């Protein structure tokens, strides 16, 4: 399953977290199973994200586009650098 399907299902279920701070917090708390980040995500954020995701055994993928395009994909009127999918209860 590609990231389009994963995000679409998560949006329908209301299991999406948007924003670097919220996604990082939820990774550290073990509440995230999947992360998608924009190609132009700042290097420092990307490094932190990948390190924390590896420790927490969270799958991470790079979105094939910019933060602005990821924002459009998420139906938001603003750029989005990082999106997380919450673990199913």
Secondary structure, 3 states (H helix, E strand, C coil): CCHHHHHHHHHHHCCEEECHHHHHHHHHCCCEEEEEECCCCCHHHHHHHHHHHHHHCCEEEECCCCHHHHHHHCCCCCCCCEEEEECCC
